[in-house]
């Protein structure tokens, strides 16, 4: 499903070149529930961004579900992400002027995989799946953190992607809500990759990173 | 409705206060454009319709008289649709014991059968009976009379006759009577007889049958008619072919409307700067949202469409707000123009092309203004958008100019903060300053133009050493004039001139212009000679051209000789000088020595220049009338210098009133821009204000900081406007006057304009910053610190 070969990522900073990832080789198989763990600055978020096409590698090749992500233009990446990848962020990143259900419909509007008439029922179905259908017409500001993250997960599933990437999805939630959200992610039956600080998170596979390298 | 469209609409709603300001600014431009375009469409249509309905004469022949046989023969020409004899006399009119007014009297052979240059009855009797006079509706105010009054009319050869003012008519072909300070009167042949004038109609008004818009054809037909008259032994003194199908003032009106429409587009351009500011700020505040949308699959084009939709909403809202007032304004302009040009409006219907233009411009203006910020804003990568950089690379302090500004010291900390804050968003501040500075520039330019016009007119009138200019109905001898002057105690001194008309023989010219023959050592006119020299005793065939005449005929150069036609005689004249006479018509001055010697008019005059004692112009006017009567002479017109000056001022008033109004509109847009800028600045710095408050700044200090920031922007714009107003006023004034009057203008800088605009700027600063400053102080410290 995901294959990275000799992937490096450097950032130019005022202090000089900063290597965020160094020569990463990694494979994650379809359906795997994987976590990437490591300290702050270890490169886990960068790795997740490269897999999801949110950022481009300085060198190396990235193949996700048969697509050569490293060779795509910005426009191609947008289109590919919308169809193939779902993202869940630490701060939920819901659009404040759209209601919960509209936030979920947004990727459908962009990707246009479903006819307009079917988008709302599907969004409602996804919200129901994450247990938040009752809040569908509320604006994000009226929802709790846990509720917002459930909406964000629903949004990530909008176009039925093969891959779900989550960057610290529970970092801003209390422990009980965090457990519920993780349970939700685990039960999706999709390839899920989570970048997290929590080393004891139960996963099919745990990838440990330090100083831009996979150490375990 | 899709989620992206909903987002676009809700974002606009969320920013409704700022959006409203920007919409208002765009609306000002669109309203101006609507007013300009709609009035243009209506006026051009109505003026032409109204004018053409009166069947204006295709050509006018001035002859000795028109007899029935000639008229019959002319009417038999197939190319002639209609031919009517008329007569136009100059005279004076007085209502009751009031003051005499200049009268242009039209004599019509048959009021009930007018087919050329038609008159439209407005009130009272139609047609007028013998002993009655009709007056042009706009001239009623000049005549100070009402229908039913008895008025006294005096013509050149007749006696004072009382006529009943029996009605009013509309004569579209005449210039506005109030502006010209003239009364247009209409009488029958029977009344002409009562006035003591010879029963002669000396003009023939022609209407060609076909192809009336073809000037060459019209001229050809007129020449044919001229041939008929000459073949019958008549002397055709003049043949005039007015510009076909065009009201005499149509060009002036089009120019005024073009200026207005251009200005409206300019305002729209300035309001575009506000859209640019708003969209730039919006894009900056939505970076993270853009990142999220990209993360969930939105392409740059899809996301850009959301923001373009917002710009479109601004345009639609502005059009909705502006079209009504714009159309209303257009109607007001039409009404004013209709009064100015003296015609009626049958319909205010606005053609579809006007709405199409407004719609297109109103939608395109914000879209184009938003293009750059939207395109730049949506370029951000997901990683950049979602990463918290802390102090951004574009923050204040990262450029060399910021660091230089940071080195500025010696001021109180809050003032330094206001100064630096004002320059944080340079593009935004620059655009705001440009709008404000332009408002100031227009305002100061308007005042400078006004001062320069007044100064130039003062200089022009100071060359005229007379108070009263009187034209006589016929040539008078020097002795007669001298006796009449001596018998009038209010006259200090007088000079006799000869006023006539001249033209340059074809191919050089043909158009007639006034020629004044005056004594070489005249005490009444101190010509401002800009080239060559003034008259000297001994000059005979010497000619001095006014600057307007010299600009019209390039052959008029000091030292050269020209052939000038006066009456039937063509004579060689030596151009000895060019006299600068700004705002004046083309005139030639000649030494009267030639007319005295060769012309057989020794010592005679038909035009008097009079200086009065103790400013008693009215006493001199009335006294001279009587004295002239005693000498068997008659004053045909009598104009005081003050009357002429008033007429000049009336024409000029329009120009600077328009300029002041325009500068107020731009100032208004500038004020809206400042308010938008300050509200965006406050919004973006909400967290900083929280920090200031946490550090102990009272709400009043925060309020003062914001107002001080606005003041810095306004003062900087004032300075820019002040620096530019001098060269602009000078250049614009010279260009305008040169274009309109073919003469330059003495430049005067109105220093009070600087002070007035400084006050206006400070007022705008306080008004523009007040609401944002007040909002800034309403936010609690906790809210401000939590703001993202």
Interface residues (C-beta under 8 A of the other chain):
Chain A: X49 X52 X54 X55 X74 X75 X78 X79 X81 X82 X83 X86 X87 X89 X93 X94 X95 X96 X97 X98 X102 X103 X105 X106 X107 X108 X109 X110 X111 X116 X155 X156 X158 X159
Chain B: X2 X3 X4 X6 X7 X10 X11 X13 X14 X288 X289 X291 X292 X293 X294 X295 X296 X297 X298 X299 X300 X301 X302 X381 X382 X383 X386
